[in-house]
Amino acid sequence: MTIPEAKCKNVEEFLQGACSPCPIGSILGSNFECEYCHSDQYFDENFDSFFKSSCKYCPLGTVGGQGNECVPCSGGFIYENTKCR
């Protein structure tokens, strides 16, 4: 990590010489680029310190919605192998 990257917040990536916020539902990965949570996870935001925000698994029978929530499958779909089908 270079010095400028260290100045980015824990939900910002370092692109083209500047810190840019990660989109909602994504975290800063180990390569200092934003990564989205998997379909069976939700975004748990924590601004206390670097790398504290994380993706956490949704309760069984739900999938990750947009951002920091888990939602049941929509009508007509069933939960199977971490996804609604």
PyMOL Python script that loads the backbone (N, CA, C, O; Angstrom):
from pymol import cmd

cmd.read_pdbstr("""\
ATOM      1  N   MET A   1       0.850  -1.172   0.000  1.00  0.00           N
ATOM      2  CA  MET A   1       0.000   0.000   0.000  1.00  0.00           C
ATOM      3  C   MET A   1       0.893   1.231   0.000  1.00  0.00           C
ATOM      4  O   MET A   1       1.872   1.300   0.743  1.00  0.00           O
ATOM      5  N   THR A   2       0.554   2.185  -0.825  1.00  0.00           N
ATOM      6  CA  THR A   2       1.303   3.434  -0.857  1.00  0.00           C
ATOM      7  C   THR A   2       0.687   4.408   0.138  1.00  0.00           C
ATOM      8  O   THR A   2      -0.405   4.170   0.654  1.00  0.00           O
ATOM      9  N   ILE A   3       1.371   5.478   0.399  1.00  0.00           N
ATOM     10  CA  ILE A   3       0.891   6.471   1.357  1.00  0.00           C
ATOM     11  C   ILE A   3      -0.473   7.046   0.955  1.00  0.00           C
ATOM     12  O   ILE A   3      -1.352   7.121   1.814  1.00  0.00           O
ATOM     13  N   PRO A   4      -0.704   7.459  -0.315  1.00  0.00           N
ATOM     14  CA  PRO A   4      -2.036   7.992  -0.655  1.00  0.00           C
ATOM     15  C   PRO A   4      -3.161   6.991  -0.406  1.00  0.00           C
ATOM     16  O   PRO A   4      -4.231   7.392   0.053  1.00  0.00           O
ATOM     17  N   GLU A   5      -2.960   5.695  -0.693  1.00  0.00           N
ATOM     18  CA  GLU A   5      -3.989   4.686  -0.447  1.00  0.00           C
ATOM     19  C   GLU A   5      -4.355   4.608   1.024  1.00  0.00           C
ATOM     20  O   GLU A   5      -5.513   4.358   1.360  1.00  0.00           O
ATOM     21  N   ALA A   6      -3.390   4.818   1.904  1.00  0.00           N
ATOM     22  CA  ALA A   6      -3.632   4.731   3.344  1.00  0.00           C
ATOM     23  C   ALA A   6      -4.557   5.848   3.818  1.00  0.00           C
ATOM     24  O   ALA A   6      -5.181   5.717   4.871  1.00  0.00           O
ATOM     25  N   LYS A   7      -4.658   6.939   3.068  1.00  0.00           N
ATOM     26  CA  LYS A   7      -5.504   8.062   3.461  1.00  0.00           C
ATOM     27  C   LYS A   7      -6.965   7.855   3.064  1.00  0.00           C
ATOM     28  O   LYS A   7      -7.833   8.605   3.513  1.00  0.00           O
ATOM     29  N   CYS A   8      -7.253   6.849   2.230  1.00  0.00           N
ATOM     30  CA  CYS A   8      -8.636   6.580   1.834  1.00  0.00           C
ATOM     31  C   CYS A   8      -9.380   5.975   3.023  1.00  0.00           C
ATOM     32  O   CYS A   8      -8.794   5.261   3.836  1.00  0.00           O
ATOM     33  N   LYS A   9     -10.697   6.273   3.115  1.00  0.00           N
ATOM     34  CA  LYS A   9     -11.528   5.688   4.161  1.00  0.00           C
ATOM     35  C   LYS A   9     -11.738   4.213   3.873  1.00  0.00           C
ATOM     36  O   LYS A   9     -11.418   3.743   2.781  1.00  0.00           O
ATOM     37  N   ASN A  10     -12.272   3.476   4.839  1.00  0.00           N
ATOM     38  CA  ASN A  10     -12.402   2.032   4.677  1.00  0.00           C
ATOM     39  C   ASN A  10     -13.430   1.613   3.638  1.00  0.00           C
ATOM     40  O   ASN A  10     -13.507   0.426   3.323  1.00  0.00           O
ATOM     41  N   VAL A  11     -14.206   2.510   3.100  1.00  0.00           N
ATOM     42  CA  VAL A  11     -15.138   2.163   2.022  1.00  0.00           C
ATOM     43  C   VAL A  11     -14.851   3.004   0.778  1.00  0.00           C
ATOM     44  O   VAL A  11     -15.761   3.351   0.025  1.00  0.00           O
ATOM     45  N   GLU A  12     -13.566   3.326   0.575  1.00  0.00           N
ATOM     46  CA  GLU A  12     -13.132   4.042  -0.611  1.00  0.00           C
ATOM     47  C   GLU A  12     -11.992   3.284  -1.269  1.00  0.00           C
ATOM     48  O   GLU A  12     -11.162   2.682  -0.587  1.00  0.00           O
ATOM     49  N   GLU A  13     -11.954   3.314  -2.593  1.00  0.00           N
ATOM     50  CA  GLU A  13     -10.845   2.720  -3.312  1.00  0.00           C
ATOM     51  C   GLU A  13      -9.975   3.831  -3.889  1.00  0.00           C
ATOM     52  O   GLU A  13     -10.437   4.957  -4.073  1.00  0.00           O
ATOM     53  N   PHE A  14      -8.737   3.516  -4.169  1.00  0.00           N
ATOM     54  CA  PHE A  14      -7.786   4.487  -4.697  1.00  0.00           C
ATOM     55  C   PHE A  14      -7.684   4.282  -6.205  1.00  0.00           C
ATOM     56  O   PHE A  14      -7.107   3.299  -6.670  1.00  0.00           O
ATOM     57  N   LEU A  15      -8.251   5.224  -6.967  1.00  0.00           N
ATOM     58  CA  LEU A  15      -8.252   5.141  -8.431  1.00  0.00           C
ATOM     59  C   LEU A  15      -7.701   6.413  -9.041  1.00  0.00           C
ATOM     60  O   LEU A  15      -8.115   7.514  -8.676  1.00  0.00           O
ATOM     61  N   GLN A  16      -6.784   6.268  -9.954  1.00  0.00           N
ATOM     62  CA  GLN A  16      -6.236   7.396 -10.698  1.00  0.00           C
ATOM     63  C   GLN A  16      -5.824   8.551  -9.797  1.00  0.00           C
ATOM     64  O   GLN A  16      -6.107   9.712 -10.095  1.00  0.00           O
ATOM     65  N   GLY A  17      -5.167   8.234  -8.715  1.00  0.00           N
ATOM     66  CA  GLY A  17      -4.624   9.250  -7.830  1.00  0.00           C
ATOM     67  C   GLY A  17      -5.585   9.878  -6.845  1.00  0.00           C
ATOM     68  O   GLY A  17      -5.232  10.860  -6.191  1.00  0.00           O
ATOM     69  N   ALA A  18      -6.809   9.336  -6.715  1.00  0.00           N
ATOM     70  CA  ALA A  18      -7.785   9.919  -5.791  1.00  0.00           C
ATOM     71  C   ALA A  18      -8.604   8.820  -5.109  1.00  0.00           C
ATOM     72  O   ALA A  18      -8.739   7.712  -5.630  1.00  0.00           O
ATOM     73  N   CYS A  19      -9.141   9.148  -3.943  1.00  0.00           N
ATOM     74  CA  CYS A  19     -10.017   8.229  -3.222  1.00  0.00           C
ATOM     75  C   CYS A  19     -11.429   8.365  -3.788  1.00  0.00           C
ATOM     76  O   CYS A  19     -11.937   9.476  -3.943  1.00  0.00           O
ATOM     77  N   SER A  20     -12.056   7.240  -4.092  1.00  0.00           N
ATOM     78  CA  SER A  20     -13.421   7.236  -4.616  1.00  0.00           C
ATOM     79  C   SER A  20     -14.270   6.321  -3.751  1.00  0.00           C
ATOM     80  O   SER A  20     -13.831   5.217  -3.427  1.00  0.00           O
ATOM     81  N   PRO A  21     -15.480   6.743  -3.363  1.00  0.00           N
ATOM     82  CA  PRO A  21     -16.321   5.902  -2.510  1.00  0.00           C
ATOM     83  C   PRO A  21     -16.725   4.612  -3.217  1.00  0.00           C
ATOM     84  O   PRO A  21     -17.002   4.610  -4.417  1.00  0.00           O
ATOM     85  N   CYS A  22     -16.755   3.528  -2.468  1.00  0.00           N
ATOM     86  CA  CYS A  22     -17.261   2.262  -3.000  1.00  0.00           C
ATOM     87  C   CYS A  22     -18.779   2.367  -3.117  1.00  0.00           C
ATOM     88  O   CYS A  22     -19.411   3.019  -2.286  1.00  0.00           O
ATOM     89  N   PRO A  23     -19.374   1.741  -4.126  1.00  0.00           N
ATOM     90  CA  PRO A  23     -20.832   1.746  -4.241  1.00  0.00           C
ATOM     91  C   PRO A  23     -21.481   1.040  -3.046  1.00  0.00           C
ATOM     92  O   PRO A  23     -20.858   0.185  -2.415  1.00  0.00           O
ATOM     93  N   ILE A  24     -22.724   1.396  -2.739  1.00  0.00           N
ATOM     94  CA  ILE A  24     -23.454   0.737  -1.654  1.00  0.00           C
ATOM     95  C   ILE A  24     -23.490  -0.762  -1.912  1.00  0.00           C
ATOM     96  O   ILE A  24     -23.746  -1.195  -3.035  1.00  0.00           O
ATOM     97  N   GLY A  25     -23.237  -1.541  -0.892  1.00  0.00           N
ATOM     98  CA  GLY A  25     -23.255  -2.991  -1.017  1.00  0.00           C
ATOM     99  C   GLY A  25     -21.911  -3.575  -1.386  1.00  0.00           C
ATOM    100  O   GLY A  25     -21.813  -4.771  -1.663  1.00  0.00           O
ATOM    101  N   SER A  26     -20.878  -2.760  -1.395  1.00  0.00           N
ATOM    102  CA  SER A  26     -19.544  -3.267  -1.703  1.00  0.00           C
ATOM    103  C   SER A  26     -18.579  -2.872  -0.593  1.00  0.00           C
ATOM    104  O   SER A  26     -18.821  -1.929   0.161  1.00  0.00           O
ATOM    105  N   ILE A  27     -17.495  -3.607  -0.514  1.00  0.00           N
ATOM    106  CA  ILE A  27     -16.471  -3.344   0.492  1.00  0.00           C
ATOM    107  C   ILE A  27     -15.137  -3.152  -0.212  1.00  0.00           C
ATOM    108  O   ILE A  27     -14.991  -3.503  -1.383  1.00  0.00           O
ATOM    109  N   LEU A  28     -14.185  -2.607   0.488  1.00  0.00           N
ATOM    110  CA  LEU A  28     -12.837  -2.472  -0.046  1.00  0.00           C
ATOM    111  C   LEU A  28     -12.117  -3.789   0.164  1.00  0.00           C
ATOM    112  O   LEU A  28     -11.912  -4.213   1.301  1.00  0.00           O
ATOM    113  N   GLY A  29     -11.733  -4.438  -0.924  1.00  0.00           N
ATOM    114  CA  GLY A  29     -11.048  -5.724  -0.848  1.00  0.00           C
ATOM    115  C   GLY A  29      -9.576  -5.570  -0.536  1.00  0.00           C
ATOM    116  O   GLY A  29      -9.062  -4.456  -0.437  1.00  0.00           O
ATOM    117  N   SER A  30      -8.907  -6.688  -0.383  1.00  0.00           N
ATOM    118  CA  SER A  30      -7.494  -6.679  -0.018  1.00  0.00           C
ATOM    119  C   SER A  30      -6.612  -6.054  -1.097  1.00  0.00           C
ATOM    120  O   SER A  30      -5.480  -5.664  -0.811  1.00  0.00           O
ATOM    121  N   ASN A  31      -7.110  -5.951  -2.334  1.00  0.00           N
ATOM    122  CA  ASN A  31      -6.333  -5.327  -3.403  1.00  0.00           C
ATOM    123  C   ASN A  31      -6.665  -3.841  -3.557  1.00  0.00           C
ATOM    124  O   ASN A  31      -6.305  -3.226  -4.561  1.00  0.00           O
ATOM    125  N   PHE A  32      -7.353  -3.260  -2.562  1.00  0.00           N
ATOM    126  CA  PHE A  32      -7.726  -1.843  -2.524  1.00  0.00           C
ATOM    127  C   PHE A  32      -8.677  -1.457  -3.655  1.00  0.00           C
ATOM    128  O   PHE A  32      -8.653  -0.322  -4.130  1.00  0.00           O
ATOM    129  N   GLU A  33      -9.513  -2.402  -4.085  1.00  0.00           N
ATOM    130  CA  GLU A  33     -10.566  -2.137  -5.057  1.00  0.00           C
ATOM    131  C   GLU A  33     -11.889  -2.560  -4.447  1.00  0.00           C
ATOM    132  O   GLU A  33     -11.934  -3.494  -3.646  1.00  0.00           O
ATOM    133  N   CYS A  34     -12.971  -1.880  -4.821  1.00  0.00           N
ATOM    134  CA  CYS A  34     -14.294  -2.199  -4.287  1.00  0.00           C
ATOM    135  C   CYS A  34     -14.774  -3.544  -4.825  1.00  0.00           C
ATOM    136  O   CYS A  34     -14.616  -3.845  -6.008  1.00  0.00           O
ATOM    137  N   GLU A  35     -15.357  -4.340  -3.944  1.00  0.00           N
ATOM    138  CA  GLU A  35     -15.896  -5.644  -4.308  1.00  0.00           C
ATOM    139  C   GLU A  35     -17.301  -5.749  -3.741  1.00  0.00           C
ATOM    140  O   GLU A  35     -17.543  -5.346  -2.603  1.00  0.00           O
ATOM    141  N   TYR A  36     -18.241  -6.294  -4.532  1.00  0.00           N
ATOM    142  CA  TYR A  36     -19.615  -6.459  -4.073  1.00  0.00           C
ATOM    143  C   TYR A  36     -19.758  -7.703  -3.212  1.00  0.00           C
ATOM    144  O   TYR A  36     -19.027  -8.678  -3.384  1.00  0.00           O
ATOM    145  N   CYS A  37     -20.706  -7.661  -2.284  1.00  0.00           N
ATOM    146  CA  CYS A  37     -21.030  -8.831  -1.469  1.00  0.00           C
ATOM    147  C   CYS A  37     -21.702  -9.880  -2.362  1.00  0.00           C
ATOM    148  O   CYS A  37     -22.337  -9.537  -3.360  1.00  0.00           O
ATOM    149  N   HIS A  38     -21.561 -11.137  -2.003  1.00  0.00           N
ATOM    150  CA  HIS A  38     -22.189 -12.230  -2.740  1.00  0.00           C
ATOM    151  C   HIS A  38     -23.703 -12.177  -2.542  1.00  0.00           C
ATOM    152  O   HIS A  38     -24.191 -11.481  -1.651  1.00  0.00           O
ATOM    153  N   SER A  39     -24.434 -12.900  -3.360  1.00  0.00           N
ATOM    154  CA  SER A  39     -25.895 -12.845  -3.333  1.00  0.00           C
ATOM    155  C   SER A  39     -26.498 -13.323  -2.014  1.00  0.00           C
ATOM    156  O   SER A  39     -27.637 -12.976  -1.702  1.00  0.00           O
ATOM    157  N   ASP A  40     -25.759 -14.110  -1.236  1.00  0.00           N
ATOM    158  CA  ASP A  40     -26.282 -14.597   0.045  1.00  0.00           C
ATOM    159  C   ASP A  40     -25.709 -13.815   1.233  1.00  0.00           C
ATOM    160  O   ASP A  40     -25.713 -14.299   2.365  1.00  0.00           O
ATOM    161  N   GLN A  41     -25.218 -12.606   0.961  1.00  0.00           N
ATOM    162  CA  GLN A  41     -24.620 -11.773   1.997  1.00  0.00           C
ATOM    163  C   GLN A  41     -25.210 -10.368   1.953  1.00  0.00           C
ATOM    164  O   GLN A  41     -25.846  -9.971   0.977  1.00  0.00           O
ATOM    165  N   TYR A  42     -24.984  -9.628   3.032  1.00  0.00           N
ATOM    166  CA  TYR A  42     -25.360  -8.221   3.083  1.00  0.00           C
ATOM    167  C   TYR A  42     -24.159  -7.399   3.525  1.00  0.00           C
ATOM    168  O   TYR A  42     -23.205  -7.928   4.097  1.00  0.00           O
ATOM    169  N   PHE A  43     -24.215  -6.123   3.259  1.00  0.00           N
ATOM    170  CA  PHE A  43     -23.137  -5.197   3.578  1.00  0.00           C
ATOM    171  C   PHE A  43     -23.318  -4.673   4.996  1.00  0.00           C
ATOM    172  O   PHE A  43     -24.344  -4.065   5.304  1.00  0.00           O
ATOM    173  N   ASP A  44     -22.350  -4.897   5.849  1.00  0.00           N
ATOM    174  CA  ASP A  44     -22.379  -4.433   7.235  1.00  0.00           C
ATOM    175  C   ASP A  44     -21.399  -3.266   7.349  1.00  0.00           C
ATOM    176  O   ASP A  44     -20.186  -3.466   7.408  1.00  0.00           O
ATOM    177  N   GLU A  45     -21.935  -2.056   7.379  1.00  0.00           N
ATOM    178  CA  GLU A  45     -21.118  -0.843   7.354  1.00  0.00           C
ATOM    179  C   GLU A  45     -20.610  -0.503   8.750  1.00  0.00           C
ATOM    180  O   GLU A  45     -21.373  -0.504   9.717  1.00  0.00           O
ATOM    181  N   ASN A  46     -19.320  -0.214   8.846  1.00  0.00           N
ATOM    182  CA  ASN A  46     -18.704   0.147  10.117  1.00  0.00           C
ATOM    183  C   ASN A  46     -17.578   1.136   9.826  1.00  0.00           C
ATOM    184  O   ASN A  46     -16.587   0.777   9.190  1.00  0.00           O
ATOM    185  N   PHE A  47     -17.721   2.367  10.282  1.00  0.00           N
ATOM    186  CA  PHE A  47     -16.726   3.397  10.001  1.00  0.00           C
ATOM    187  C   PHE A  47     -15.710   3.584  11.131  1.00  0.00           C
ATOM    188  O   PHE A  47     -14.943   4.547  11.111  1.00  0.00           O
ATOM    189  N   ASP A  48     -15.692   2.692  12.104  1.00  0.00           N
ATOM    190  CA  ASP A  48     -14.784   2.864  13.241  1.00  0.00           C
ATOM    191  C   ASP A  48     -13.310   2.819  12.850  1.00  0.00           C
ATOM    192  O   ASP A  48     -12.514   3.619  13.342  1.00  0.00           O
ATOM    193  N   SER A  49     -12.944   1.894  11.973  1.00  0.00           N
ATOM    194  CA  SER A  49     -11.544   1.819  11.565  1.00  0.00           C
ATOM    195  C   SER A  49     -11.414   1.126  10.219  1.00  0.00           C
ATOM    196  O   SER A  49     -12.358   0.510   9.724  1.00  0.00           O
ATOM    197  N   PHE A  50     -10.240   1.237   9.645  1.00  0.00           N
ATOM    198  CA  PHE A  50      -9.946   0.690   8.327  1.00  0.00           C
ATOM    199  C   PHE A  50     -10.278  -0.797   8.238  1.00  0.00           C
ATOM    200  O   PHE A  50      -9.911  -1.568   9.125  1.00  0.00           O
ATOM    201  N   PHE A  51     -10.960  -1.199   7.185  1.00  0.00           N
ATOM    202  CA  PHE A  51     -11.330  -2.592   6.900  1.00  0.00           C
ATOM    203  C   PHE A  51     -12.340  -3.185   7.867  1.00  0.00           C
ATOM    204  O   PHE A  51     -12.449  -4.409   7.931  1.00  0.00           O
ATOM    205  N   LYS A  52     -13.083  -2.388   8.622  1.00  0.00           N
ATOM    206  CA  LYS A  52     -14.099  -2.931   9.541  1.00  0.00           C
ATOM    207  C   LYS A  52     -15.407  -3.251   8.824  1.00  0.00           C
ATOM    208  O   LYS A  52     -16.116  -4.171   9.234  1.00  0.00           O
ATOM    209  N   SER A  53     -15.747  -2.514   7.759  1.00  0.00           N
ATOM    210  CA  SER A  53     -16.948  -2.847   7.007  1.00  0.00           C
ATOM    211  C   SER A  53     -16.742  -4.211   6.366  1.00  0.00           C
ATOM    212  O   SER A  53     -15.633  -4.549   5.952  1.00  0.00           O
ATOM    213  N   SER A  54     -17.812  -4.991   6.285  1.00  0.00           N
ATOM    214  CA  SER A  54     -17.648  -6.345   5.779  1.00  0.00           C
ATOM    215  C   SER A  54     -18.945  -6.868   5.178  1.00  0.00           C
ATOM    216  O   SER A  54     -20.007  -6.262   5.321  1.00  0.00           O
ATOM    217  N   CYS A  55     -18.834  -8.001   4.507  1.00  0.00           N
ATOM    218  CA  CYS A  55     -19.995  -8.720   4.008  1.00  0.00           C
ATOM    219  C   CYS A  55     -20.296  -9.828   5.006  1.00  0.00           C
ATOM    220  O   CYS A  55     -19.404 -10.590   5.381  1.00  0.00           O
ATOM    221  N   LYS A  56     -21.543  -9.918   5.436  1.00  0.00           N
ATOM    222  CA  LYS A  56     -21.950 -10.960   6.382  1.00  0.00           C
ATOM    223  C   LYS A  56     -23.053 -11.793   5.749  1.00  0.00           C
ATOM    224  O   LYS A  56     -23.802 -11.305   4.902  1.00  0.00           O
ATOM    225  N   TYR A  57     -23.149 -13.047   6.162  1.00  0.00           N
ATOM    226  CA  TYR A  57     -24.137 -13.951   5.581  1.00  0.00           C
ATOM    227  C   TYR A  57     -25.547 -13.631   6.065  1.00  0.00           C
ATOM    228  O   TYR A  57     -25.766 -13.332   7.239  1.00  0.00           O
ATOM    229  N   CYS A  58     -26.495 -13.702   5.136  1.00  0.00           N
ATOM    230  CA  CYS A  58     -27.913 -13.511   5.456  1.00  0.00           C
ATOM    231  C   CYS A  58     -28.441 -14.753   6.171  1.00  0.00           C
ATOM    232  O   CYS A  58     -27.883 -15.840   6.016  1.00  0.00           O
ATOM    233  N   PRO A  59     -29.508 -14.603   6.951  1.00  0.00           N
ATOM    234  CA  PRO A  59     -30.138 -15.766   7.571  1.00  0.00           C
ATOM    235  C   PRO A  59     -30.653 -16.730   6.493  1.00  0.00           C
ATOM    236  O   PRO A  59     -30.992 -16.306   5.388  1.00  0.00           O
ATOM    237  N   LEU A  60     -30.708 -17.980   6.808  1.00  0.00           N
ATOM    238  CA  LEU A  60     -31.178 -19.006   5.874  1.00  0.00           C
ATOM    239  C   LEU A  60     -32.568 -18.641   5.340  1.00  0.00           C
ATOM    240  O   LEU A  60     -33.451 -18.251   6.104  1.00  0.00           O
ATOM    241  N   GLY A  61     -32.748 -18.771   4.041  1.00  0.00           N
ATOM    242  CA  GLY A  61     -34.026 -18.465   3.421  1.00  0.00           C
ATOM    243  C   GLY A  61     -34.156 -17.041   2.914  1.00  0.00           C
ATOM    244  O   GLY A  61     -35.183 -16.666   2.348  1.00  0.00           O
ATOM    245  N   THR A  62     -33.108 -16.243   3.120  1.00  0.00           N
ATOM    246  CA  THR A  62     -33.113 -14.869   2.623  1.00  0.00           C
ATOM    247  C   THR A  62     -31.872 -14.653   1.765  1.00  0.00           C
ATOM    248  O   THR A  62     -30.910 -15.418   1.830  1.00  0.00           O
ATOM    249  N   VAL A  63     -31.915 -13.604   0.967  1.00  0.00           N
ATOM    250  CA  VAL A  63     -30.774 -13.250   0.119  1.00  0.00           C
ATOM    251  C   VAL A  63     -30.442 -11.786   0.333  1.00  0.00           C
ATOM    252  O   VAL A  63     -31.256 -11.022   0.852  1.00  0.00           O
ATOM    253  N   GLY A  64     -29.250 -11.404  -0.069  1.00  0.00           N
ATOM    254  CA  GLY A  64     -28.844 -10.016   0.060  1.00  0.00           C
ATOM    255  C   GLY A  64     -29.656  -9.124  -0.852  1.00  0.00           C
ATOM    256  O   GLY A  64     -29.790  -9.389  -2.047  1.00  0.00           O
ATOM    257  N   GLY A  65     -30.193  -8.070  -0.278  1.00  0.00           N
ATOM    258  CA  GLY A  65     -30.897  -7.078  -1.089  1.00  0.00           C
ATOM    259  C   GLY A  65     -29.881  -6.071  -1.574  1.00  0.00           C
ATOM    260  O   GLY A  65     -28.705  -6.406  -1.722  1.00  0.00           O
ATOM    261  N   GLN A  66     -30.291  -4.883  -1.817  1.00  0.00           N
ATOM    262  CA  GLN A  66     -29.342  -3.845  -2.171  1.00  0.00           C
ATOM    263  C   GLN A  66     -28.844  -3.210  -0.893  1.00  0.00           C
ATOM    264  O   GLN A  66     -29.626  -2.699  -0.091  1.00  0.00           O
ATOM    265  N   GLY A  67     -27.549  -3.245  -0.712  1.00  0.00           N
ATOM    266  CA  GLY A  67     -26.977  -2.598   0.457  1.00  0.00           C
ATOM    267  C   GLY A  67     -26.936  -3.461   1.689  1.00  0.00           C
ATOM    268  O   GLY A  67     -26.384  -4.561   1.668  1.00  0.00           O
ATOM    269  N   ASN A  68     -27.526  -2.963   2.780  1.00  0.00           N
ATOM    270  CA  ASN A  68     -27.323  -3.577   4.091  1.00  0.00           C
ATOM    271  C   ASN A  68     -28.549  -4.329   4.595  1.00  0.00           C
ATOM    272  O   ASN A  68     -28.878  -4.240   5.778  1.00  0.00           O
ATOM    273  N   GLU A  69     -29.226  -5.063   3.726  1.00  0.00           N
ATOM    274  CA  GLU A  69     -30.397  -5.794   4.178  1.00  0.00           C
ATOM    275  C   GLU A  69     -30.473  -7.171   3.516  1.00  0.00           C
ATOM    276  O   GLU A  69     -29.905  -7.393   2.447  1.00  0.00           O
ATOM    277  N   CYS A  70     -31.174  -8.073   4.162  1.00  0.00           N
ATOM    278  CA  CYS A  70     -31.474  -9.388   3.609  1.00  0.00           C
ATOM    279  C   CYS A  70     -32.983  -9.444   3.396  1.00  0.00           C
ATOM    280  O   CYS A  70     -33.751  -8.967   4.232  1.00  0.00           O
ATOM    281  N   VAL A  71     -33.395 -10.015   2.300  1.00  0.00           N
ATOM    282  CA  VAL A  71     -34.817 -10.054   1.968  1.00  0.00           C
ATOM    283  C   VAL A  71     -35.229 -11.475   1.606  1.00  0.00           C
ATOM    284  O   VAL A  71     -34.419 -12.237   1.078  1.00  0.00           O
ATOM    285  N   PRO A  72     -36.509 -11.851   1.890  1.00  0.00           N
ATOM    286  CA  PRO A  72     -36.985 -13.166   1.463  1.00  0.00           C
ATOM    287  C   PRO A  72     -37.141 -13.181  -0.060  1.00  0.00           C
ATOM    288  O   PRO A  72     -37.202 -12.129  -0.695  1.00  0.00           O
ATOM    289  N   CYS A  73     -37.204 -14.360  -0.626  1.00  0.00           N
ATOM    290  CA  CYS A  73     -37.404 -14.491  -2.077  1.00  0.00           C
ATOM    291  C   CYS A  73     -38.751 -13.899  -2.470  1.00  0.00           C
ATOM    292  O   CYS A  73     -39.714 -13.972  -1.707  1.00  0.00           O
ATOM    293  N   SER A  74     -38.814 -13.320  -3.646  1.00  0.00           N
ATOM    294  CA  SER A  74     -40.056 -12.753  -4.174  1.00  0.00           C
ATOM    295  C   SER A  74     -41.057 -13.866  -4.448  1.00  0.00           C
ATOM    296  O   SER A  74     -40.689 -15.034  -4.569  1.00  0.00           O
ATOM    297  N   GLY A  75     -42.321 -13.488  -4.543  1.00  0.00           N
ATOM    298  CA  GLY A  75     -43.380 -14.446  -4.801  1.00  0.00           C
ATOM    299  C   GLY A  75     -43.096 -15.298  -6.029  1.00  0.00           C
ATOM    300  O   GLY A  75     -42.684 -14.777  -7.065  1.00  0.00           O
ATOM    301  N   GLY A  76     -43.313 -16.608  -5.918  1.00  0.00           N
ATOM    302  CA  GLY A  76     -43.080 -17.522  -7.019  1.00  0.00           C
ATOM    303  C   GLY A  76     -41.675 -18.090  -7.064  1.00  0.00           C
ATOM    304  O   GLY A  76     -41.397 -18.990  -7.856  1.00  0.00           O
ATOM    305  N   PHE A  77     -40.784 -17.578  -6.224  1.00  0.00           N
ATOM    306  CA  PHE A  77     -39.409 -18.081  -6.195  1.00  0.00           C
ATOM    307  C   PHE A  77     -39.162 -18.793  -4.868  1.00  0.00           C
ATOM    308  O   PHE A  77     -39.781 -18.479  -3.852  1.00  0.00           O
ATOM    309  N   ILE A  78     -38.243 -19.759  -4.898  1.00  0.00           N
ATOM    310  CA  ILE A  78     -37.867 -20.459  -3.667  1.00  0.00           C
ATOM    311  C   ILE A  78     -36.382 -20.280  -3.427  1.00  0.00           C
ATOM    312  O   ILE A  78     -35.615 -20.038  -4.359  1.00  0.00           O
ATOM    313  N   TYR A  79     -35.986 -20.399  -2.185  1.00  0.00           N
ATOM    314  CA  TYR A  79     -34.587 -20.287  -1.796  1.00  0.00           C
ATOM    315  C   TYR A  79     -33.917 -21.629  -2.012  1.00  0.00           C
ATOM    316  O   TYR A  79     -34.367 -22.644  -1.481  1.00  0.00           O
ATOM    317  N   GLU A  80     -32.839 -21.639  -2.793  1.00  0.00           N
ATOM    318  CA  GLU A  80     -32.127 -22.887  -3.073  1.00  0.00           C
ATOM    319  C   GLU A  80     -30.654 -22.587  -3.343  1.00  0.00           C
ATOM    320  O   GLU A  80     -30.324 -21.795  -4.225  1.00  0.00           O
ATOM    321  N   ASN A  81     -29.777 -23.225  -2.575  1.00  0.00           N
ATOM    322  CA  ASN A  81     -28.325 -23.074  -2.777  1.00  0.00           C
ATOM    323  C   ASN A  81     -27.882 -21.611  -2.788  1.00  0.00           C
ATOM    324  O   ASN A  81     -27.201 -21.181  -3.719  1.00  0.00           O
ATOM    325  N   THR A  82     -28.247 -20.868  -1.798  1.00  0.00           N
ATOM    326  CA  THR A  82     -27.874 -19.469  -1.560  1.00  0.00           C
ATOM    327  C   THR A  82     -28.506 -18.463  -2.528  1.00  0.00           C
ATOM    328  O   THR A  82     -28.125 -17.292  -2.517  1.00  0.00           O
ATOM    329  N   LYS A  83     -29.465 -18.890  -3.368  1.00  0.00           N
ATOM    330  CA  LYS A  83     -30.100 -17.975  -4.322  1.00  0.00           C
ATOM    331  C   LYS A  83     -31.589 -18.245  -4.412  1.00  0.00           C
ATOM    332  O   LYS A  83     -32.055 -19.336  -4.082  1.00  0.00           O
ATOM    333  N   CYS A  84     -32.326 -17.253  -4.857  1.00  0.00           N
ATOM    334  CA  CYS A  84     -33.748 -17.427  -5.146  1.00  0.00           C
ATOM    335  C   CYS A  84     -33.873 -17.935  -6.582  1.00  0.00           C
ATOM    336  O   CYS A  84     -33.293 -17.375  -7.512  1.00  0.00           O
ATOM    337  N   ARG A  85     -34.645 -19.010  -6.734  1.00  0.00           N
ATOM    338  CA  ARG A  85     -34.823 -19.593  -8.082  1.00  0.00           C
ATOM    339  C   ARG A  85     -36.279 -19.779  -8.365  1.00  0.00           C
ATOM    340  O   ARG A  85     -36.643 -20.254  -9.441  1.00  0.00           O
TER     341      ARG A  85
END
""", "prot")
cmd.dss("prot")
cmd.show_as("cartoon", "prot")
cmd.util.cbc("prot")
cmd.orient("prot")
